[in-house]
């Protein structure tokens, strides 16, 4: 007999089911009836302290972040000022030389005009960078702004009055870049 015929004569109980059966729902384990239910601890009352603690933590983090932003902005401003001071400091010898060149007598008017134009251009750059000259002659001596290199007894001038300036001083805002070198009357 062939295999086909054997399958025809086989017992229907032995044949595999061809119908699709619905997947069985997973069984949930139920505790045996003879076991008593385990007591669960009573539900804790909602703690009002936890949301309050979270709120306080949130407010502290917000305050820390605000302080960080302020501190960062201040540090950036200080760095910017320091860079300006360093840059201007390197140009002060050029300023001094141009100032001396302007005071020198010369017959060449084109040369004199060129020096004046260069000096004025440098002063414009200083102004754009926020650099200010420190006023000296006729003012009262201030050790935070002036460097006294000479003292003179003169009744025509008041006590601690600056009578002559040897080298100009400069500042950016409240920060002194270079102190004015002055002669002070006592």
ABEGO torsion letter per residue (X at the ends): XBAAAAAAABBAAABBBABBBBBBBBBBBBBBAABBBBBBBBBBBBBAAAAAAAAAAAAAAAAAAAAAAAAAAAAAAAAAAAAAAAAAAAAAAAAAAAAAAAABBBABAAAAAAAAAAAAAAAAAAAAAGBBBBBABGBBBBAAABBBABBBBBAABBBGBBABBABBBBBBEABBABBBBBBBBX
